[in-house]
Amino acid sequence: MNWILKTLKTALALSFAVILAGMTLVETAQAQEDFSQLAEKKQTTLGLYMTSPDAYKYTMDHMDTTLFVDVRTPSEVNYLGATSVMDALVPWVFMDSTTWNAEKHRYARRTNETFVADIGKALEAKGLSKSDTIILICRSGDRSAAAVNLLAKNGYTNAYTVVHGYEGDKATTGEHKGQRVVNGWKNSAMPWTYSLDGDLMYFTK
């Protein structure tokens, strides 16, 4: 059954390659974004960035030598789905339902203390090393940037962050002000699925 799911995953990804090849000029401009203008919390010490179209195309072109990791929480992935080219879910933080963050009006987050080790295991499972390309994606690009910085401190040299994440940035003006409709994986029409592969999910010990 697993090989069937992986075959379907590859087929779905390839079908989107056709869509990517027909990108509009607006989407192409997004892929050529000036990363020097990124918000500070989206910047990394390695300075390696990709837009969603960049990340998708690179992964498709280098599937065997790239590790594509979703660093969102299991709950986010469970209810919002994940990119069909993901190799693993390795949460950067977990939602802590025992503590409330009054400032942000949400449950507090707890750091994944085994994040670096988990990434190492995901690389090993694919036969890759610290020097191979790792692409991290989160909701909006903040957590993936922080995760890249931690990997850099631990000897990883080729880790990229998908700068706008899955949902993208919030519009600052117009009818959709405050909504995440500006960029990112979803708004770039990159492949996404709600049919998750259990082999790629994260399980707490």
FENSUL-V200004 format. One record per residue. N is the residue number from 0. RES is the residue in three letters. PSI is psi in whole degrees, 0 to 359 (* if undefined). D_LAST is the distance of its C-alpha to the last C-alpha in Angstrom with 1 decimal. Layout:
BEGIN
N_RES_PSI_D_LAST + N_RES_PSI_D_LAST
END
This chain:
BEGIN
0_MET_322_24.9 + 1_ASN_321_22.6 + 2_TRP_331_25.8 + 3_ILE_315_27.6 + 4_LEU_319_25.1 + 5_LYS_325_25.2 + 6_THR_317_29.0 + 7_LEU_322_29.2 + 8_LYS_315_27.2 + 9_THR_319_29.6 + 10_ALA_318_32.6 + 11_LEU_317_31.6 + 12_ALA_319_31.2 + 13_LEU_324_34.5 + 14_SER_326_36.3 + 15_PHE_342_35.3 + 16_ALA_327_36.9 + 17_VAL_318_40.2 + 18_ILE_317_39.5 + 19_LEU_322_38.6 + 20_ALA_335_41.9 + 21_GLY_28_43.8 + 22_MET_144_42.4 + 23_THR_169_44.9 + 24_LEU_327_46.5 + 25_VAL_314_44.5 + 26_GLU_324_41.1 + 27_THR_320_42.5 + 28_ALA_323_43.4 + 29_GLN_320_39.9 + 30_ALA_343_38.7 + 31_GLN_27_41.2 + 32_GLU_148_40.0 + 33_ASP_102_41.0 + 34_PHE_348_37.7 + 35_SER_345_39.7 + 36_GLN_8_39.8 + 37_LEU_146_36.1 + 38_ALA_150_35.0 + 39_GLU_321_33.8 + 40_LYS_349_30.3 + 41_LYS_354_30.1 + 42_GLN_152_31.5 + 43_THR_160_29.7 + 44_THR_334_30.9 + 45_LEU_337_31.0 + 46_GLY_32_33.1 + 47_LEU_116_31.8 + 48_TYR_151_31.9 + 49_MET_144_32.1 + 50_THR_172_33.2 + 51_SER_312_31.6 + 52_PRO_323_34.4 + 53_ASP_311_34.2 + 54_ALA_319_30.5 + 55_TYR_312_31.0 + 56_LYS_317_34.0 + 57_TYR_316_32.6 + 58_THR_318_29.5 + 59_MET_324_31.8 + 60_ASP_339_34.2 + 61_HIS_45_31.6 + 62_MET_323_28.8 + 63_ASP_344_28.2 + 64_THR_17_28.1 + 65_THR_138_26.2 + 66_LEU_115_22.6 + 67_PHE_116_22.4 + 68_VAL_131_19.3 + 69_ASP_126_18.8 + 70_VAL_15_17.3 + 71_ARG_176_17.6 + 72_THR_156_15.1 + 73_PRO_324_13.6 + 74_SER_317_16.3 + 75_GLU_313_19.0 + 76_VAL_320_18.4 + 77_ASN_319_18.1 + 78_TYR_337_21.5 + 79_LEU_353_23.3 + 80_GLY_185_22.5 + 81_ALA_162_22.2 + 82_THR_143_24.6 + 83_SER_353_25.3 + 84_VAL_11_25.3 + 85_MET_140_21.7 + 86_ASP_333_19.8 + 87_ALA_153_16.3 + 88_LEU_119_14.6 + 89_VAL_96_13.1 + 90_PRO_138_13.4 + 91_TRP_320_15.6 + 92_VAL_165_14.9 + 93_PHE_154_13.3 + 94_MET_129_15.7 + 95_ASP_101_15.8 + 96_SER_3_17.5 + 97_THR_352_18.5 + 98_THR_141_20.9 + 99_TRP_134_23.8 + 100_ASN_97_25.3 + 101_ALA_326_29.0 + 102_GLU_320_30.4 + 103_LYS_1_28.5 + 104_HIS_51_28.5 + 105_ARG_170_24.9 + 106_TYR_148_21.5 + 107_ALA_165_20.5 + 108_ARG_145_17.9 + 109_ARG_130_15.2 + 110_THR_141_14.9 + 111_ASN_101_11.9 + 112_GLU_340_12.2 + 113_THR_18_10.7 + 114_PHE_309_13.0 + 115_VAL_317_15.6 + 116_ALA_322_13.4 + 117_ASP_320_11.8 + 118_ILE_319_15.5 + 119_GLY_319_16.5 + 120_LYS_321_14.4 + 121_ALA_321_15.8 + 122_LEU_314_19.2 + 123_GLU_319_19.0 + 124_ALA_333_18.1 + 125_LYS_2_21.3 + 126_GLY_29_23.3 + 127_LEU_172_23.9 + 128_SER_178_24.1 + 129_LYS_334_24.2 + 130_SER_350_27.8 + 131_ASP_164_27.2 + 132_THR_128_27.2 + 133_ILE_131_24.1 + 134_ILE_124_24.7 + 135_LEU_139_22.5 + 136_ILE_143_23.1 + 137_CYS_208_22.2 + 138_ARG_313_24.4 + 139_SER_0_27.4 + 140_GLY_354_26.9 + 141_ASP_308_26.0 + 142_ARG_322_22.3 + 143_SER_325_22.7 + 144_ALA_316_25.5 + 145_ALA_322_23.5 + 146_ALA_320_20.8 + 147_VAL_318_23.6 + 148_ASN_322_25.0 + 149_LEU_319_21.9 + 150_LEU_320_21.8 + 151_ALA_321_25.5 + 152_LYS_340_25.1 + 153_ASN_24_22.9 + 154_GLY_5_25.5 + 155_TYR_135_25.0 + 156_THR_354_28.5 + 157_ASN_45_28.4 + 158_ALA_126_26.0 + 159_TYR_151_27.5 + 160_THR_137_26.8 + 161_VAL_107_28.0 + 162_VAL_329_30.3 + 163_HIS_5_30.5 + 164_GLY_201_27.1 + 165_TYR_310_26.9 + 166_GLU_340_29.0 + 167_GLY_186_31.4 + 168_ASP_163_33.5 + 169_LYS_140_35.4 + 170_ALA_139_39.1 + 171_THR_348_41.3 + 172_THR_173_44.4 + 173_GLY_188_45.7 + 174_GLU_326_44.8 + 175_HIS_27_41.1 + 176_LYS_132_40.9 + 177_GLY_351_37.4 + 178_GLN_149_35.8 + 179_ARG_81_33.6 + 180_VAL_9_36.2 + 181_VAL_314_37.3 + 182_ASN_208_35.3 + 183_GLY_175_31.8 + 184_TRP_312_30.3 + 185_LYS_312_31.2 + 186_ASN_348_34.7 + 187_SER_5_35.4 + 188_ALA_37_34.8 + 189_MET_157_32.2 + 190_PRO_135_30.3 + 191_TRP_145_27.6 + 192_THR_148_26.0 + 193_TYR_356_24.4 + 194_SER_92_23.6 + 195_LEU_149_20.1 + 196_ASP_114_18.9 + 197_GLY_332_15.6 + 198_ASP_340_15.3 + 199_LEU_354_15.3 + 200_MET_165_12.9 + 201_TYR_132_9.6 + 202_PHE_126_6.4 + 203_THR_145_3.8 + 204_LYS_*_0.0
END
